[in-house]
Amino acid sequence: VMNFLAAQAQKFSPRTILFDKDRGAELFIRGIGGRYDRISPGHPTGFNPLALPDTPTNRAFLRDWLGVMLKAEGPEELSTISAAVDAAYGNDSSLRRLRHFKELLAGARRPEAGDLSDRLSAWIHDGEHGWLFDNERDLLDLDARVLGFDMTALLENPRLRTPVMMYLFHRIDERLDGQPTMILIDEGWKALDDEVFAARIRDWLKTLRKRNALVGFATQSARDALESRISTALVEQTATMIFMPNSRARPEDYCDGFGLTSHELALIRSLPAHSRCFLVRQPDASVVVRLDLSGAPEVLTMLSGRESAVRRLDLLREAVGDKPADWYPALTGRGWPGSAEADEDGDLPVWQAAE
């Protein structure tokens, strides 16, 4: 459903950024010409936050980011990080890399086990997490209008997840200029279930609205969502909620947690799992909606993100390249839709064919 809604929104050409899980949106993102990056353990991400331009905002972010990543304790360690950030910007740009930052953290002090410099070791060179941020150049490119990031490998690891999400959100925040923007987060409660985000989520959501951006969250488990540290803020700030059929939906989750009425809960429980129906709820109304794409199998292939289709996409891209026009026909059995207009066979782009 989230992919379908994102596809429908493309007629307005919004900037679209999707944080994905299990590559569920990869077919859709690539199919509309977007860029999709997988964050895989051991494979360099191309992220280098220290390569950010020298601005007061970026310096403040780096102090905050390093403090979280290195678990800084007390004003002395925070002061050390601040001084090291300032010193880094005094160096040549080629030296603004985490492996060189280690020396700035150590300064003239005697090395000690467990100090900031020692804690950084895991994040540089061949350290356990060196693949994440210790890169020569920053290759994170947010110029594409449609972007997807596969976060699967990080969702269960808050030590990695939090600094990555902090960096990506900082870069995204820089891009918010009033152009309509959608930020969609699969398993969003898990992606942001951290004290860092819990303390900021309310202000962040308010700020996004003022800058013409919206945030969508998806989860498969109501209980998991409600047990996260950001659940209260998100429920309070979310104007539209969508609930899929669930015969085991519990009152304590759906009514007490999400504020549904007993009638709305009964609807969710009674809808057949394969009815293609779901409940859309807003503060002053709720309605059951049916989304039937059974007559458009090629659209279902692109939006459903089934594992078998994603694996086939891997093989096709390896054989013919990344251009959707080259792999789409073999994947779906239909001609490439091409531009926003129907082609000679009447085929339409994903977001129009789904209408």
C-alpha positions as CSV (number, residue, x, y, z in Angstrom):
1,V,0.0,0.0,0.0
2,M,2.8,2.4,0.8
3,N,4.4,1.8,-2.6
4,F,1.0,2.4,-4.3
5,L,0.5,5.7,-2.5
6,A,4.0,6.8,-3.3
7,A,3.4,5.8,-7.0
8,Q,0.1,7.8,-7.1
9,A,1.9,10.8,-5.7
10,Q,4.4,10.8,-8.6
11,K,2.0,12.6,-10.8
12,F,2.9,15.7,-8.7
13,S,6.6,15.1,-9.1
14,P,7.5,15.3,-5.4
15,R,11.0,14.6,-4.1
16,T,10.6,11.1,-2.8
17,I,12.9,9.5,-0.2
18,L,12.1,6.0,1.0
19,F,13.9,4.1,3.8
20,D,13.2,0.5,2.8
21,K,13.3,-2.9,4.5
22,D,13.9,-6.3,2.8
23,R,14.2,-4.4,-0.6
24,G,10.4,-4.2,-0.7
25,A,10.3,-1.0,-2.6
26,E,13.3,-1.6,-4.9
27,L,11.3,-2.6,-7.9
28,F,9.1,0.4,-7.6
29,I,12.0,2.9,-7.0
30,R,14.1,1.6,-9.9
31,G,11.0,1.2,-12.1
32,I,10.3,5.0,-12.0
33,G,13.9,5.8,-12.6
34,G,14.9,6.4,-9.1
35,R,18.2,5.6,-7.4
36,Y,18.3,2.7,-4.9
37,D,21.2,2.1,-2.5
38,R,21.7,-0.9,-0.4
39,I,23.6,-0.5,2.9
40,S,25.3,-3.9,3.3
41,P,27.8,-4.8,6.2
42,G,31.4,-4.8,5.0
43,H,30.7,-2.9,1.8
44,P,31.8,0.7,1.9
45,T,28.8,3.1,1.9
46,G,30.6,6.1,0.4
47,F,29.5,8.1,3.5
48,N,32.0,10.6,4.9
49,P,30.3,13.2,7.1
50,L,33.7,14.9,7.8
51,A,33.6,16.0,4.1
52,L,30.6,18.2,4.7
53,P,31.2,21.9,3.8
54,D,32.4,24.2,6.6
55,T,29.3,25.8,7.9
56,P,28.1,26.4,11.5
57,T,25.2,24.0,11.0
58,N,27.5,21.2,9.7
59,R,30.0,21.8,12.6
60,A,27.2,21.6,15.1
61,F,25.9,18.4,13.4
62,L,29.3,16.7,13.5
63,R,29.7,17.5,17.2
64,D,26.3,16.0,17.9
65,W,26.8,13.0,15.6
66,L,30.3,12.1,16.9
67,G,29.0,12.5,20.5
68,V,26.3,9.9,19.8
69,M,28.5,7.6,17.8
70,L,31.3,7.6,20.4
71,K,28.9,7.7,23.4
72,A,30.6,10.8,24.8
73,E,30.2,11.3,28.5
74,G,30.3,14.6,30.3
75,P,31.4,18.1,29.3
76,E,35.1,17.2,29.0
77,E,34.6,14.6,26.3
78,L,32.1,16.8,24.4
79,S,34.6,19.6,24.6
80,T,37.3,17.3,23.1
81,I,35.0,16.4,20.2
82,S,34.2,20.0,19.6
83,A,37.8,21.0,19.5
84,A,38.6,18.1,17.2
85,V,35.9,19.1,14.8
86,D,37.2,22.7,14.6
87,A,40.7,21.4,14.1
88,A,39.5,19.1,11.3
89,Y,38.2,22.1,9.3
90,G,41.5,23.7,9.7
91,N,43.1,20.8,7.8
92,D,43.2,20.2,4.0
93,S,40.0,18.6,2.7
94,S,41.9,15.4,1.9
95,L,42.6,14.9,5.6
96,R,38.9,15.2,6.6
97,R,38.3,11.5,7.2
98,L,37.6,9.5,10.3
99,R,41.0,7.7,10.3
100,H,42.7,11.1,10.6
101,F,40.2,12.3,13.1
102,K,41.5,9.8,15.6
103,E,44.7,11.8,16.0
104,L,42.7,15.0,16.6
105,L,40.8,13.3,19.4
106,A,43.9,12.0,21.0
107,G,45.6,15.4,20.9
108,A,48.6,15.6,23.2
109,R,47.0,13.4,25.8
110,R,48.3,10.0,26.6
111,P,46.3,7.2,25.0
112,E,44.1,5.2,27.4
113,A,42.0,2.2,26.9
114,G,38.4,3.3,26.4
115,D,39.1,6.9,25.7
116,L,37.5,8.7,22.7
117,S,40.3,7.9,20.4
118,D,40.2,4.3,21.4
119,R,36.4,4.2,20.9
120,L,36.8,5.5,17.4
121,S,39.0,2.6,16.4
122,A,36.0,0.4,15.6
123,W,34.8,3.0,13.1
124,I,38.0,3.4,11.0
125,H,40.4,1.4,8.8
126,D,39.6,-2.3,9.1
127,G,37.7,-1.8,12.3
128,E,34.3,-3.6,12.7
129,H,32.4,-0.6,11.4
130,G,35.0,1.0,9.2
131,W,33.0,0.4,6.1
132,L,30.3,2.8,7.2
133,F,31.9,6.3,7.5
134,D,35.7,6.0,7.0
135,N,35.6,6.7,3.3
136,E,38.0,8.9,1.3
137,R,35.2,11.0,-0.3
138,D,31.5,11.5,0.4
139,L,29.6,9.8,-2.4
140,L,26.1,10.3,-0.9
141,D,24.2,11.9,-3.8
142,L,20.8,13.3,-3.0
143,D,20.3,15.1,-6.4
144,A,17.9,12.4,-7.7
145,R,14.3,13.2,-7.3
146,V,13.5,9.6,-6.2
147,L,15.8,7.9,-3.7
148,G,15.6,4.6,-1.9
149,F,17.8,3.2,0.9
150,D,17.7,-0.4,2.0
151,M,18.1,-0.3,5.8
152,T,17.5,-4.0,6.5
153,A,21.0,-4.7,7.8
154,L,20.9,-1.8,10.3
155,L,17.4,-2.1,11.7
156,E,18.3,-4.5,14.5
157,N,21.6,-2.8,15.3
158,P,21.0,0.6,17.1
159,R,24.7,1.2,17.4
160,L,25.0,1.5,13.6
161,R,21.4,2.5,12.8
162,T,21.4,5.7,14.8
163,P,24.5,7.4,13.4
164,V,23.5,6.4,9.9
165,M,19.9,7.8,10.3
166,M,21.3,10.9,11.9
167,Y,23.6,11.5,8.9
168,L,21.0,10.7,6.2
169,F,18.4,12.9,8.0
170,H,20.9,15.8,8.3
171,R,21.6,15.6,4.6
172,I,17.9,15.4,3.7
173,D,17.1,18.3,6.0
174,E,19.6,20.4,4.0
175,R,17.6,19.7,0.8
176,L,14.2,20.8,2.1
177,D,13.6,24.0,0.3
178,G,9.8,24.1,0.0
179,Q,9.6,21.7,-2.9
180,P,7.0,19.0,-2.1
181,T,8.9,16.1,-0.4
182,M,7.8,12.7,0.8
183,I,9.9,10.8,3.4
184,L,8.6,7.2,3.7
185,I,10.1,4.9,6.3
186,D,9.3,1.2,6.4
187,E,9.3,-0.1,9.9
188,G,9.7,3.5,10.9
189,W,9.1,2.9,14.6
190,K,12.1,0.6,14.6
191,A,14.3,2.8,12.4
192,L,13.9,5.8,14.8
193,D,13.4,3.9,18.1
194,D,16.3,5.7,19.9
195,E,16.6,8.2,22.6
196,V,18.2,10.6,20.1
197,F,15.1,10.7,17.9
198,A,12.6,10.3,20.7
199,A,13.8,13.6,22.1
200,R,13.5,15.4,18.8
201,I,10.7,13.7,16.9
202,R,7.9,16.2,17.8
203,D,9.9,19.3,16.7
204,W,11.2,17.4,13.6
205,L,7.7,16.5,12.4
206,K,6.5,20.1,12.9
207,T,9.5,21.5,11.1
208,L,8.9,19.2,8.2
209,R,5.3,20.3,7.7
210,K,6.4,23.9,7.6
211,R,8.8,23.0,4.9
212,N,6.2,21.3,2.7
213,A,7.3,17.8,3.6
214,L,5.4,14.8,4.9
215,V,6.5,11.6,6.6
216,G,4.9,8.2,6.3
217,F,5.6,5.3,8.5
218,A,4.8,1.6,8.0
219,T,4.9,-1.4,10.3
220,Q,3.7,-4.9,10.3
221,S,3.2,-5.1,14.1
222,A,1.0,-2.7,16.0
223,R,2.5,-3.8,19.3
224,D,6.1,-3.2,18.1
225,A,5.1,0.3,17.0
226,L,3.4,1.2,20.3
227,E,6.3,-0.1,22.4
228,S,8.9,2.1,20.7
229,R,10.1,5.3,22.3
230,I,8.7,7.5,19.6
231,S,5.2,6.0,19.5
232,T,3.4,8.6,21.6
233,A,4.8,11.5,19.5
234,L,4.0,9.8,16.2
235,V,0.5,8.9,17.1
236,E,-0.2,12.4,18.3
237,Q,1.3,14.0,15.2
238,T,-0.2,11.6,12.5
239,A,-3.3,12.9,10.9
240,T,-4.0,9.9,8.6
241,M,-3.6,6.2,9.6
242,I,-4.2,3.1,7.5
243,F,-5.0,-0.2,9.1
244,M,-4.8,-3.5,7.2
245,P,-7.2,-6.4,8.0
246,N,-6.2,-8.2,11.2
247,S,-8.5,-10.8,12.8
248,R,-6.3,-10.8,15.9
249,A,-6.3,-7.0,16.4
250,R,-6.3,-6.3,20.2
251,P,-8.3,-3.5,21.8
252,E,-5.3,-2.4,23.9
253,D,-3.3,-1.8,20.8
254,Y,-5.8,-0.4,18.3
255,C,-8.2,1.4,20.7
256,D,-6.0,2.3,23.6
257,G,-2.8,2.8,21.5
258,F,-4.1,4.2,18.2
259,G,-7.3,5.7,19.5
260,L,-9.7,3.7,17.3
261,T,-13.4,3.2,18.2
262,S,-14.8,-0.2,18.9
263,H,-16.6,-0.1,15.6
264,E,-13.4,0.6,13.7
265,L,-11.7,-2.2,15.5
266,A,-14.6,-4.6,14.6
267,L,-14.1,-3.6,10.9
268,I,-10.4,-4.4,11.0
269,R,-11.1,-7.7,12.6
270,S,-13.9,-8.6,10.2
271,L,-12.3,-7.7,6.9
272,P,-11.1,-10.9,5.1
273,A,-7.3,-11.0,4.8
274,H,-7.5,-11.3,1.0
275,S,-10.3,-8.8,0.5
276,R,-7.9,-6.1,-0.7
277,C,-9.6,-3.7,1.7
278,F,-8.2,-1.6,4.5
279,L,-9.4,1.1,6.9
280,V,-8.3,4.7,6.4
281,R,-8.7,6.8,9.5
282,Q,-8.5,10.5,10.1
283,P,-9.5,12.5,13.2
284,D,-13.0,13.2,12.0
285,A,-13.8,10.2,9.8
286,S,-12.9,6.7,8.8
287,V,-13.6,4.7,5.7
288,V,-13.0,1.3,4.3
289,V,-11.1,1.4,1.0
290,R,-10.7,-1.4,-1.6
291,L,-7.5,-1.5,-3.7
292,D,-7.9,-4.2,-6.4
293,L,-4.9,-4.5,-8.7
294,S,-5.7,-8.1,-9.8
295,G,-6.4,-6.9,-13.3
296,A,-2.9,-5.3,-13.6
297,P,-0.4,-8.0,-12.8
298,E,2.5,-5.9,-14.0
299,V,1.7,-3.2,-11.6
300,L,1.4,-5.8,-8.8
301,T,4.8,-7.1,-9.7
302,M,6.3,-3.6,-9.4
303,L,4.6,-2.6,-6.2
304,S,4.5,-5.8,-4.2
305,G,8.3,-6.2,-4.0
306,R,8.1,-10.0,-3.7
307,E,11.5,-11.7,-3.0
308,S,11.3,-13.8,-6.2
309,A,10.8,-10.7,-8.3
310,V,13.6,-8.8,-6.6
311,R,16.0,-11.7,-7.2
312,R,14.9,-11.8,-10.8
313,L,15.6,-8.1,-11.1
314,D,19.1,-8.7,-9.8
315,L,19.8,-11.2,-12.7
316,L,18.2,-8.9,-15.3
317,R,20.2,-5.8,-14.2
318,E,23.3,-7.9,-14.3
319,A,22.5,-9.0,-17.9
320,V,21.1,-5.8,-19.4
321,G,21.9,-2.9,-17.1
322,D,20.0,-0.5,-14.8
323,K,17.7,1.2,-17.3
324,P,14.1,0.2,-16.5
325,A,13.3,0.1,-20.3
326,D,15.8,-2.7,-20.7
327,W,14.6,-5.0,-17.8
328,Y,11.0,-4.1,-17.3
329,P,9.6,-6.1,-20.3
330,A,11.4,-9.3,-19.2
331,L,10.3,-8.9,-15.6
332,T,6.6,-8.1,-16.2
333,G,5.8,-9.5,-19.7
334,R,4.6,-6.1,-20.8
335,G,6.2,-3.4,-23.0
336,W,8.0,-0.5,-21.3
337,P,5.5,2.3,-20.6
338,G,8.0,4.9,-21.4
339,S,7.0,8.5,-20.9
340,A,4.0,9.8,-18.9
341,E,1.8,9.2,-22.0
342,A,0.5,5.7,-23.0
343,D,2.5,4.0,-25.6
344,E,1.1,2.4,-28.8
345,D,0.0,-0.7,-26.9
346,G,-1.8,1.4,-24.3
347,D,0.6,0.7,-21.5
348,L,0.9,3.3,-18.8
349,P,3.5,4.2,-16.2
350,V,3.1,2.4,-12.9
351,W,1.4,5.4,-11.2
352,Q,-1.1,5.8,-14.0
353,A,-1.7,2.2,-14.6
354,A,-2.6,1.8,-11.0
355,E,-5.4,4.4,-11.2
